[in-house]
Amino acid sequence: MPDTQSDSLLDVLAAYRSLSDALPLSVLFKDTAGRRTFANRHYCEMHRVAPEAVIGKTDFDLFSSEYAQVFRSGDERTLRTGYYAQHERFPTENRGEDRLIYVVKRRTCDSSGKSTGTHGICFDVSKGSM
C-alpha cells in the first residue's frame, strides 16, 4: 500500500504519543478556549482518569472553581506572552494534602504562526516525590 501524507501524519502522531507516554511527567495540550486536546499517560494517571475522559474538558469541568481559575489564568498569560512557569498548589484526591507542582507552559502555534492554544509539562516537586 502506498505511503500517503495522512499515513505519515498518523505515524508521527503515534510516535509522539509513544514518546510522551514514556516520560515521567505530565504533558498536556489545550486549545485557545482551554479545552484539552491531548493528555499523556502520566497526566491521566496523576488525575486517575482515562484520556477520553479529559479530552474536550476545561479546568472548570475537572477542578474546583478556585483551582480552575488559577490554571486558566496561567493559560491566558501564556496565550498573551508565549511563556509561563510557576509552582502551583494542586489538589490530589484521597491523598491527604495538596502537592506542589512545577508547571511550564508555552503557546502552541500552527504552521502559519497563528496561536492555537497552549501546551505544557508539569511535574511534582513536593517533598519526597522526586
Residue pairs with C-beta under 8 A, 6 or more apart in sequence:
17 40
20 27
20 40
20 41
21 40
21 41
21 42
23 40
23 42
23 121
24 42
24 123
25 42
25 121
25 122
25 123
26 39
26 40
26 42
26 43
26 46
26 121
26 122
26 123
27 38
27 39
27 40
27 42
27 43
27 119
27 120
27 121
28 36
28 38
28 39
28 40
28 43
28 119
28 120
28 121
28 122
29 36
29 37
29 38
29 39
29 108
29 117
29 118
29 119
30 36
30 37
30 75
30 117
30 118
30 119
31 37
31 116
31 117
32 79
32 115
32 116
32 117
33 58
34 58
34 59
34 72
34 75
35 56
35 57
35 58
36 54
36 55
36 56
36 57
36 58
37 55
37 56
37 117
38 55
38 119
39 51
39 54
39 55
41 51
43 54
43 122
44 50
44 51
44 53
44 54
46 124
47 54
47 62
48 93
54 62
58 68
58 72
59 67
59 68
59 71
59 72
60 68
60 72
62 68
63 71
63 91
64 91
67 90
67 91
70 88
71 88
74 84
74 86
74 88
74 103
74 105
75 84
75 105
75 118
77 84
78 84
78 105
78 106
78 107
78 118
78 120
79 107
79 115
79 117
79 118
81 107
82 106
82 107
83 105
83 106
83 107
84 103
84 104
84 105
84 106
84 120
85 102
85 103
85 104
85 105
86 102
86 103
87 100
87 101
87 102
87 103
87 125
88 100
88 101
88 102
88 103
88 122
89 98
89 99
89 100
89 101
90 98
90 99
90 100
90 101
91 98
92 98
92 99
99 124
99 126
99 129
100 124
100 125
100 126
101 122
101 123
101 124
101 125
101 126
102 122
102 123
102 125
103 120
103 121
103 122
104 120
104 121
104 122
105 118
105 119
105 120
106 118
106 119
106 120
107 115
107 117
107 118
108 115
108 116
108 117
108 118
108 119
109 115
109 116
110 116
124 130
